[in-house]
């Protein structure tokens, strides 16, 4: 049995704690708010993020980061991507020299344009062989209900990936391994942007032809950016690419699709933020992914249009029309 620290206690962090517990690990779940800690420890439930889901006694919560890390040889990081650097700077002194760091986050940092594994490396100094990524079609509420799901554990060190694979393989959760960290992270971050675009199409009342077209062209856009940086194109056809994309774009449980639907219905970004404490990563990462695409010389029309809608510079209806009006070309270009 391994001791694992999970930072933080949002819906995905709590759901992944269940995956870890079901696989036989002891989990120390860090939460910023004492009220969340008390509810988890006293009622065995995270009422703020996963109401109605019973948490086993092998999951304990704490608001003390040092206590969470005590005795843990694996730290799972699942804070919003744009807050990772600030949080990790605070936690870095608590992390041991042999601790394995696992990112569940899907985003690209604004300003630096770093992927989450790169931020972890820069802040902690950890060798890439100690940094892994878990990505795939993992909607938190379905994972928490223990519905069958698969995912990818990616690390440049294949043995490390296999060790983590064994640690999280449970009754309802099947992990695969990969050494393509870059491909998994770009796929995970970009699918949020495509999820926003699909949500806007749904919010506008469009049907399956439209959404399927956006998903497919979104996958092509994602693959262009990932492979331009050296990713394996097959990664984008797998769980961390197509699998995650389909789940995000198809499910009403997806925060990014829901955010997009509200934009399609005419709400502004500020109005949507005022109605929820959940973070739609794509609304933040579209700008950094667009800048990353520009840096490597990749055409990113969907990311550009989504960024314009999120910023209030374009309507969702105008976005959909802009896709149709673009110059025609061969599909593989």
C-alpha positions in Angstrom: 0.0 0.0 0.0 1.3 3.4 -1.0 0.7 6.8 0.6 -0.3 9.4 -1.9 -0.9 13.1 -1.4 -3.6 14.8 -3.7 -3.6 18.5 -4.1 -6.6 19.6 -4.3 -10.2 18.6 -3.3 -12.2 19.8 -6.3 -14.3 17.4 -8.3 -11.4 15.8 -10.2 -9.0 15.7 -7.3 -11.7 14.0 -5.1 -12.7 11.6 -7.9 -9.1 10.6 -8.5 -8.6 10.1 -4.8 -11.4 7.5 -5.1 -9.4 5.8 -8.0 -6.3 5.7 -5.8 -8.2 4.4 -2.8 -10.0 1.7 -4.8 -6.6 0.6 -6.1 -5.4 0.0 -2.5 -3.6 3.3 -1.6 -3.9 5.5 1.4 -4.8 9.1 0.3 -4.2 12.4 2.0 -6.4 14.9 0.2 -5.4 18.6 0.6 -8.2 21.2 0.6 -7.8 24.9 1.0 -11.0 25.4 3.0 -11.4 23.9 6.4 -15.1 23.4 5.8 -14.4 21.0 3.0 -11.9 19.1 5.2 -14.4 18.8 8.0 -17.1 17.6 5.7 -14.9 14.9 4.1 -13.5 13.7 7.4 -16.8 13.8 9.4 -19.4 12.9 6.8 -17.2 11.0 4.3 -18.5 13.2 1.5 -17.3 16.2 -0.5 -20.7 18.0 -0.6 -19.3 21.0 -2.5 -18.0 19.1 -5.5 -19.2 15.4 -5.4 -22.4 15.4 -3.4 -23.9 12.0 -2.7 -20.6 10.1 -3.3 -19.4 8.2 -0.2 -15.6 8.4 0.4 -13.8 5.5 2.0 -11.9 5.8 5.2 -8.6 5.4 3.3 -9.1 9.0 2.1 -8.4 11.6 4.8 -8.5 15.4 4.2 -6.3 18.1 5.6 -5.8 21.9 5.0 -2.1 21.5 6.1 0.0 20.9 3.0 2.9 19.6 5.1 0.7 17.0 6.7 -0.6 15.9 3.3 2.9 15.3 2.1 4.1 13.6 5.2 5.1 10.0 4.3 3.9 10.3 0.7 6.2 9.2 -2.1 3.7 10.4 -4.8 2.1 13.8 -5.1 -0.9 14.3 -7.4 -1.4 17.9 -8.6 -4.9 18.9 -9.7 -5.2 22.6 -9.1 -6.4 24.9 -11.9 -3.6 25.1 -14.4 -3.1 28.9 -14.2 -2.6 28.7 -10.4 -0.1 25.8 -10.5 3.0 28.0 -10.3 1.8 30.0 -7.3 0.7 26.9 -5.4 3.7 24.8 -6.3 6.1 27.5 -5.2 4.5 27.2 -1.8 4.6 23.4 -1.7 8.0 22.8 -3.3 10.0 22.9 0.0 7.8 20.0 1.3 8.5 17.7 -1.6 11.2 15.1 -1.1 14.0 14.5 -3.5 12.5 11.2 -4.6 8.9 12.2 -4.7 7.1 11.4 -8.0 5.0 14.3 -9.2 1.8 13.6 -11.2 -0.1 16.2 -13.1 -3.8 15.8 -13.7 -4.1 19.4 -15.0 -4.9 20.3 -18.6 -3.7 23.7 -19.7 -0.8 25.8 -20.9 0.5 28.6 -18.7 -0.3 32.1 -19.8 2.8 34.2 -20.4 5.4 31.4 -20.4 3.4 29.1 -22.7 4.7 26.1 -20.6 2.9 22.9 -20.3 2.1 21.8 -16.8 5.0 19.2 -16.6 7.4 22.0 -17.7 6.1 24.3 -14.9 6.6 21.5 -12.4 10.1 20.9 -13.6 11.0 24.6 -13.4 9.5 25.2 -10.0 10.7 22.1 -8.2 13.8 21.2 -10.2 12.6 17.6 -10.4 14.0 15.5 -13.2 11.5 14.7 -16.0 11.8 11.1 -15.0 10.0 12.0 -11.8 7.2 13.9 -13.5 4.2 12.2 -15.0 0.9 13.1 -16.6 -2.5 11.4 -16.4 -4.9 12.2 -19.2 -7.9 10.8 -21.0 -11.7 10.8 -21.1 -12.1 11.2 -17.3 -15.3 13.1 -16.4 -15.0 13.4 -12.7 -18.6 12.5 -11.8 -18.6 9.4 -13.9 -15.3 8.3 -12.4 -16.7 8.9 -8.9 -19.6 6.7 -9.7 -17.1 4.0 -10.7 -18.2 3.8 -14.2 -15.6 2.0 -16.4 -13.0 4.3 -17.8 -9.5 4.3 -19.3 -6.7 6.8 -19.2 -3.0 7.3 -20.1 -0.1 7.6 -17.7 2.7 9.4 -19.6 6.3 9.8 -18.4 9.6 10.1 -20.2 10.7 7.2 -17.9 8.7 4.2 -19.1 9.5 2.3 -15.8 8.0 5.2 -13.8 4.9 5.2 -16.0 4.5 1.4 -15.4 4.9 1.9 -11.6 2.2 4.5 -11.6 0.0 2.4 -13.9 0.1 -0.4 -11.3 -0.7 2.1 -8.5 -3.9 3.4 -10.1 -5.2 0.3 -11.8 -8.5 -0.4 -10.0 -11.8 -2.2 -10.4 -13.3 0.5 -12.8 -10.2 2.3 -13.9 -7.8 1.0 -16.6 -4.6 3.0 -17.2 -2.3 2.6 -20.3 1.3 3.9 -20.4 3.0 6.3 -22.8 6.3 8.1 -23.0 4.8 11.0 -25.1 4.3 13.5 -22.4 4.1 16.4 -24.8 1.4 14.8 -27.0 -0.7 13.9 -23.9 -0.5 17.4 -22.5 -1.3 19.2 -25.8 -4.2 16.9 -26.4 -5.6 17.4 -22.9 -5.2 21.2 -23.1 -6.6 21.7 -26.6 -9.6 19.5 -26.2 -10.9 22.1 -23.7 -10.8 24.8 -26.3 -12.6 22.5 -28.8 -15.1 21.7 -26.1 -15.9 25.4 -25.8 -16.5 25.7 -29.6 -18.7 22.6 -29.6 -20.7 24.0 -26.7 -21.2 27.2 -28.5 -22.6 25.3 -31.5 -25.0 23.4 -29.2 -26.0 26.7 -27.5 -26.8 28.1 -30.8 -29.2 25.2 -31.5 -27.1 23.4 -34.1 -27.1 19.7 -34.5 -24.8 16.7 -34.9 -23.4 17.6 -38.3 -22.1 20.9 -36.9 -20.7 19.4 -33.7 -19.1 16.5 -35.6 -17.4 18.9 -38.0 -16.0 21.1 -35.2 -14.8 18.0 -33.3 -13.0 16.6 -36.4 -11.4 19.9 -37.4 -10.5 20.5 -33.8 -8.7 17.2 -33.7 -6.8 18.2 -36.8 -5.9 21.5 -35.3 -4.7 19.8 -32.1 -2.6 17.3 -34.0 -0.9 20.1 -36.1 0.2 21.9 -33.0 1.3 18.7 -31.1 3.3 17.2 -34.0 4.9 20.5 -34.9 6.5 20.3 -31.4 7.6 16.6 -31.8 4.6 14.7 -30.5 3.7 11.2 -31.8 0.7 11.7 -34.1 -0.7 8.3 -32.8 -1.0 9.9 -29.3 -3.7 12.2 -30.7 -5.6 9.2 -32.0 -5.6 7.6 -28.5 -7.2 8.2 -25.1 -5.4 11.4 -24.4 -6.3 12.8 -27.8 -9.5 11.6 -29.5 -10.8 9.9 -26.4 -10.6 13.0 -24.2 -11.9 15.2 -27.0 -15.0 13.1 -27.6 -15.9 13.0 -23.9 -15.4 16.7 -23.4 -17.4 17.6 -26.5 -20.2 15.1 -26.1 -21.1 15.2 -22.4 -23.2 17.7 -20.5 -21.0 16.9 -17.5 -18.1 18.7 -19.3 -17.4 22.1 -17.7 -16.0 23.4 -21.0 -18.9 22.3 -23.1 -21.3 23.8 -20.6 -19.4 27.1 -20.6 -19.5 27.1 -24.4 -23.2 26.5 -24.4 -23.8 29.5 -22.2 -21.7 31.6 -24.5 -23.7 30.3 -27.4 -26.9 31.3 -25.6 -25.6 34.9 -25.3 -24.1 35.1 -21.9 -20.8 36.9 -21.4 -17.7 35.3 -19.9 -18.1 37.5 -16.8 -21.7 36.4 -16.3 -20.8 32.8 -16.6 -18.0 33.1 -14.0 -20.4 34.8 -11.6 -22.7 31.7 -11.6 -20.2 28.9 -10.9 -17.1 28.0 -8.8 -16.0 25.4 -11.3 -13.2 26.3 -13.6 -13.5 25.8 -17.4 -9.8 25.5 -18.3 -10.4 26.2 -22.0 -11.5 29.7 -21.3 -8.1 30.5 -19.8 -5.9 28.3 -22.0 -7.3 29.3 -25.4 -5.1 32.4 -25.3 -1.9 30.6 -24.3 -2.6 27.8 -26.9 -3.1 30.4 -29.6 0.1 32.1 -28.7 1.9 28.7 -28.7 0.5 27.9 -32.1 1.7 31.3 -33.4 5.2 30.7 -31.9 5.6 27.4 -33.8 3.9 28.7 -37.0 0.7 26.6 -36.8 -2.7 27.7 -38.1 -5.2 27.7 -35.2 -8.5 29.1 -36.4 -10.7 27.4 -33.8 -8.5 28.6 -30.9 -8.4 32.1 -32.4 -12.2 32.3 -32.7 -12.8 30.8 -29.3 -10.4 33.3 -27.7 -12.2 36.1 -29.5 -15.6 35.0 -28.2 -14.3 34.5 -24.6 -12.9 38.1 -24.8 -16.2 39.5 -26.1 -14.7 40.5 -29.4 -16.9 38.1 -31.4 -20.3 36.4 -31.0 -20.7 32.7 -31.1 -22.8 33.1 -34.2 -20.1 35.1 -35.9 -17.5 32.4 -34.9 -19.5 29.7 -36.6 -19.9 31.8 -39.7 -16.2 32.6 -39.8 -15.4 28.8 -40.0 -17.6 28.4 -43.1 -16.2 31.5 -44.8 -12.6 30.5 -44.5 -10.8 29.8 -47.8 -11.3 26.2 -48.9 -8.4 23.7 -49.0 -7.5 20.0 -49.0 -8.6 18.2 -45.9 -5.0 17.2 -44.9 -3.5 20.7 -45.3 
